[in-house]
Amino acid sequence: MVENGRRRRVRGILWYFFGSLMALCTVYPFLWMIGTSFKETTEIYARPLNLIPLAFTTENYRNIMETVPFFLYFLNSFILAAAGVMTNVFLGALAGYGFAKLKFRGRKTLFRILLSSMMLPGIVTMVPLFVVLRRFPFFGGNNWMGMGGKGMINTFWAIILPGACGTYAVFFMKQFFETLPTELAEAARIDGAGEFRIFWQVYLPLIKPAAMTLGIMTFQSGWNNFMWPLIVLNDPNKYTIQIGLSLFKTNYSTNYGAMMGGTVIAMLPVIILFVFAQRYFVEGIAFSGSKN
């Protein structure tokens, strides 16, 4: 009994030691980023690993506003991320409802084809997607053949439409709809309700945890999106906050203080959103992975 007690204590000590070490490795870069944003440029290079600045300054945050129109980039990112949330939650829920509650021929086959698209890395589809948006008819000066203009390139639509309804959004919402009783739809059909009315008035109010969870993940993905906006946007007034952060790095130097300050500001919306909606996030993850 004594030997077993010692072993449990040793395992507990080792568990807490390695757990604390992993937590330190995870938290240290975040704390370093905040501390560096308040350091002077000379201190950043002289004492790069210090967490607490020797000379506290807010000059880096002033440089952010003077170097680039940071608040404009912030607003652009917010618009694009919010649009992605609205389209993914609504269209993902609509498609998820169809796959989960409607019986039609080829339903399983179509869903498998949809899931198979998740195996393709996004980088593979970037060139075809760019060509489609560039040749989009009757948009951006294009004729009915998709010639003569720029299509959707250099517009927010080039970012919103390709990500309006992701495969994961459909899969996630389908899993949640399958946890809801089918008897609700059957009772509504007996009362003469149409399918969209059943979806809108019966099921949609019940998917709040899943909608909040999907909204958080979609907002974070859209907010942190860098590569695709960099490809399709060439107007500086339409840049996102992630592209704005890259402007602090040139071929010959990097303004680390301003970049860290901008990164701190860029993280705030996601942190605030998660803090206020974490309860729904946990509930949505729990329900979407289970079935009645």
N, C-alpha and C positions, 0 to 999 in steps of 0.2 A: 504493500500500500504506500509506504514511504517513497519507494523507488518510482512508482507510477506518478505520485504527486510531484516529484522532482522533474520528471520528464515533461509533465504538463506545464510546469512553470518555465522550464527551458524553452519549450515550444512557444509559449506565450510571449516570452521575452524576445525570441527571434522573430516572431510574427510582428510584434510592435516595432522592432528595430528596422526590419526591412520595409514595413509599411510606412514608417516615418521617413525612411530614406527615399522611397518612391514619391511620397508626397512632397518632399523637399525638392526633388528633381523636377516635379511638375510645377510647383509654385514659384520656384526661384526665377525662371525666365520672366514670369509675369511681374514679379516684384522688381526685377532688374529693369524691365521696360519702364515702369512707373518712375523709379528712381532716376534713370537716365534722362527722362523727359524734363527733369528739373535740374540737371547738371549744366555747368558751363562747358563750352566746347573743349577747352584745354583739359578739364578734368575727365571728360569722356575718354580721351586718349591716354591720359596719364594714369588714371585709376579705373579702368573699364569694368572691373568686377565688383566694385563697391556698390552696395545697395542704397546707402544713405548719402546724399550729396554733401560735400564739405561746404560748398557755397550754394545755397538754395536760390534758384532764379526761375522766373517765368518767361525769360527771353525766348525760349524755344517756341512757346505757344504764340507769342507775338509774331515770330518769324513765319509761322504757319499761315497766318492771315495776310501777311505782307508778300509772301512768295507766290502763293496760288490762291484762287477764289475757293477756299476750302468749304465754306458754308454752301456754296452753289453745288459743289460735288456731293456734299452731304445730302442736300435736298434731292439731287438727281438719283442717288442711291436709294433714298427713302421711297421715292415715287416708284422706281423699278421693283424694289423689294415688296412694297405694298401691293402693287399690281400683280406680282407673282403669287402672293398669298391669296388674294381674292379669286384669281382664276383657278389656281390649283385646288383650293378648298371647294369651290362650287363645282367645277367640272370633274374633279376627282371624286367628289361625293356622288355626282350624277352618274358617272360611269361605274363607280363602285356599287351603287344601288342596282344598276341594271344587271351587273354580273352576279350579284348576291341574291337578288329577289325576283328577277324576271327569268322565266323559262323560255328559251328560244333555241332554235337549231344552230349548232356550231358554237354554243356559248363556251364550252370548255376548250375547244380548239382555238378560238379567238383569244381567250385569256392566256393560253400557253404561248401563243405567238407574241402576245403583248409582253409577257414575262421574259421571253427569249431576247427581247430588245434590250433588257437590262444587262445582258452579257457583253454588249458592244461598248467599248470605251468611247467616251464623248469625243475624243480627239479624232476618231475615225469618221465621224459624221460632220465635222466642222466644214470641210471643203464642199461637200454636196449641199449642206444647208446654206452656206454662203452663196453658192450659185443660184439656188432656188430663190433666196431673198433678193438677190441682185436682178433676177429675171422676172420678178413678180409683175404680172400684167396690171396696167392701169394704175401704177403707183410710182411715185418719184420720177415722173416724166416718161415712163415706159408705155409703149403701145400694147395692143392686144397680144402681140407676139413676145412681149417682155423685152423689147429693144428700145434704145434711144435715151434711157435714163439710168438712174442708180437704184431704182426699186426701193426697197426698205432700208438699204444701207445708209448709215449715218442718221438713223431715227431710232427712237425708243421702241418702236414696234419690232425692230429686228432682234430685240432682247426679250420683249414681253411674249410675242407669239410662239417662238420655239419652245419656251418653257411654260406655256399656259396650262398644260396638263401633263405632268410627268408620269411615267410608268409607275414609279413608286407611290405616287399619290393615289392612283387607281387601286393598286394592290393594298395599300394601307387602309383605305376606306372600305374596300370590299371585305377585308377581314373584320372590320368593326361592324359593318351591316349584318354580317352573318351571326353576330352575337345577339342581335335584336330579334324578337319574336315575329315570325311570318304572319301570325294571326291578326296582327294590327292591319296589315295590308289587305287580308281577306275580308275583314270586317268593313274596311273603308270601301272596298269594291262592291260589297253587298249594298252599301248605302249610295252607290252610283258615282263614286269619286274616280277620276281619271288617274293614270299612273303618275303624271307630273304633280298633280295635287296631293297624291299620297306621299310622294317623295318630299314635297315642299312643306306640307302641313302636318304630316304624321311623323315621318322619320327624321327630317332635318333638325327639328328641335331636340332630338334625342342624341345627336352626335356631337354635342358641344365638347366633351373631352377629346375626342378624336380630331375634331376640327381645330381646336387650340393646339394640339400636339403637332399636327401637320402644318399649321400656320407658323409655329415657332421654327420648325425645321426648314420650311420653305423660305421664311424671312432670313434666317441665318445663311442659307445657301445663296440666295439672291444678293444679300448684303455683301458677302465675301467674294462674289463672282468677279474675277479679274480678266481671265483670258478672252472670253467671248466679247465683252464690251470693248476690250482693247482692239479686237479684230474689226468689229463692225462700226465703231465710232471714231471719227476723225475730226470732229468739231470740239475744240477745247471746252466750249460752254456746255457740252453734253457729257463730259467725262464723269465717271463715278468716283467715289471716295477712294476706292482701291487703286484706280489709275492715278489719282491725285497723290497718293502716298509714294508711288513710284517716281514721281517728278522730283523728289528730294534727292534722288540718286542720279548722277551724271556719269559721263565716261571717265572723269578724272577725280571726282570726289563724291562724298556722301554726307549729307547733313543729318547725322544720326540723332541729334537732339530734337530737331523738328520732326523727323520721321517717327521717333518714339512718341512724341507728343501727339502727332496726328493719329498714331495707332491707338493710343489711349482713348482719344475722342471717338475713333471709329468703333471701338469695342463697347462703348456705353449703351447704345440702343439694344444690342443683343443681350447684354447683361441685365439691363432693366426689364426687358421683355421676359426673360427667363425667370427672374426673381418674382415677378407678379403673376406669372402663369405656370409656375413649376408644378402646382397641384394638378392642374389639368394635363400637364405633360406626363406626369407619372400615371395618372388614371388612363390616359389614352394609350400609352404603351402597354399597360396591363390588360386592358380590354381587347385591344386589337390583336393580341396574340393568343386569345382564348376563344372557345366556342361553347355554346350552351349544350 
